[in-house]
Amino acid sequence: MDASAQPTAPSSAEPTAPSGTDGAGAACSTHRTALAVALPRRLLIIACTATQRPDVRLLPALERYHGPSVRVVRRWLSDHPEGALHLDVYVLSAEFGLIPAIQPIPTYDRSMTTSRARALRDQVRTTLTQVCARCSYADSYLSAGKRYREALGDPRTLVGLPSLTTAPEGAEIGRQLTALKRWLMTEAR
């Protein structure tokens, strides 16, 4: 499918979350409960996946993608509603850059290449800096392969980004998913 024929996704880095939105919502959403405010915030950045739901209508990014890592996150959010309240999920998309997991997007066909990662780097870094400026995160996790990491650049140079744990680079998918599950299950430090 030609991405240029699709409607473009909203460009806002923080869309308004509907009432009752779980942890896949925008950073420090006003729809958080008093319990969530008391808990330390956590940030998860997950790479988009080639496997997508084919629905023609716009879907939130976390519903659009259907790869193994996204399924792990959706399952965890469903099984741990209390933990979901203090987790902000962002997707690193080859098409749209860094977006909140609740941002509605169309289906598209674009891979993360080295040149695409370079083209997205400024947007990704700017968005991530803005996200970290709005919310004080206790920790963060990046579940992404080498090319997606190139779009982020050197995370040590980002102001406000807390301790960043990354999925084991080059590891088989089972080990990457285990690391993601382990981080999700661990309390914020």
N, C-alpha and C positions, 0 to 999 in steps of 0.2 A: 504494500500500500504506500502510495506517495504521500509523504508527510506534508508536502505543500498543499495538498488537496484537503487536508483536515482543518477544522477550526483550531485556532491557537488557544492554548490554555491560558487562563488568567495569569498575569505576570506578578501579581502581588505576592510578596514573601510571607504575608500573614493574613490569609483570608479569614472572614468571620466564621467561627465554628458554630454549627448548630447546637442548640441546647441538648445536653446529654452526650456530647461527643466524648469518646474515650481518649486514651493517651495518644492516639494518632493525630490529635489536634495540633493547632498552631501553638507556638511557644508561649508559655505564661498566659494562656487564654483566660478571659474573664469568666468563663463558665466552669471554673474549678471550684471544688468544694473546700470548706475550711480545713478538712483533713489533708487534702492535697497540698494546700498552701504550707502546712506544717512539715510536710515531707520534703527531703532534698530532691531537687529536679535532676533528671537524667536526660541525656541527649543521645539518640540513636540515629545514625546516618546509614542508610542501606542503599545499595546500588539497585537500579532498575533491573528488570529481567526481560529477556527476549520473549518469554512466554507471557502472553497477555490475553485477557478476556476480550473476545471479539465484539462486544456490544458496540453498537453504533453511537449510542448516547455517551455523554461525558460521564466518567466514573472517578471517584477519588483515587488518587494514585495507588494507595494501598489495596484497593479493590481491583484496579485495572491490571496490575502485575500479578502473575500467578506462578512464579518460580519458587523453588524450595525455600529460599531464605525468607521471602515475603510470606509464604505460608506459615513458617515458624513464628514470625512476628505476629501475624493475625491470630494464630492459635494462642500465643502467649497473652495477647491483649484480651482475648475472650476468656481465657482461663484465670487470669489474674487482674480483675477489674480494679482492685485497690492499687496494685503496682502500676497499672496503666494510667492512673490519675497523675502520677508524677513522672511520666515518661513522654518526652516529645520526640516524635518520629519524623524524620525528613528523608526524602528520596533523592538520590543523585541520579538524575535522568540524562541519558544521552541526547534527548531531544530538548528538554526544558531546563537543564542545569539542576541546581539545588532547590527543591520545592517541598512544602509541607505535605505530609502523607495524605492529608484530607483535601488537597487541591484537586479539583476535577480536571481530568485530562482525556483527550481522545486516544484511540489506538494509533500507533505509528510504527514505522519501520526504520529505525536508525540505530546503528551500533556505535559504541564508544571506541573511536580510533584515537591514535596519538594526536592527530591534527584536531580532532573534535575536542579532545580533552584540553588542549592548549587554547582553543577558541572559547571554551566555557570557563576557563580558570578564573578570570576576573569576576564574572558573575557569581561563581560558586564561592569564592573567597569573600566577596562583598556581602552576599547573603548570609554566609556563616558568621561573619563579624557582626552583622546587624542582629542576628538571632542571639548570639552570645551577649551582646550589649543589653538586650531586653530582659535577659533571664540569667540568673547565676546558677550554673550547673555544677553539681557535685562531681560528675564524671560523664564521659562520653565514649561511644563505641562506633567504629567505622567498619561496616561489613561490605567490603568492596574489593575487587581485584585490582591488578596493577594499573590498567588503563584508567579506571575510575579514580584511583589514588592520584594519578597525574593531574586530573582536573582540580584536585584539592591543593596540589603543590605541597610545600613543606608545612605541615600543621603546627610546627613549633614556632612559626613566625606569625601566627594568627593571634591577635590580641583577644583575651577573654576566653579562649578555648581551654577548658579544663583538661586534666589528664585524659589523653586519648588512647584507648585500647583499640587495637586493630585485629581483624580476623587474620589467622596465620596465612601469610602470603605464600602462594604456590602449593598450599595443602589441598588434598582432595576434598570434594564437597562435603563428605561426611564429617571430616575434622573441622571444617569451617562452620558447619551447622551446629556441631557440638559446642564450639567456642561461643557462638552467638547465644545459644540456649543458656550456657553457663553464665555469660554476662547478664542476660536478662534476669536470671534467678538470683544473682548476687545483689545484696543491698548496696545502695550508693555509699561510697566511702567518704 
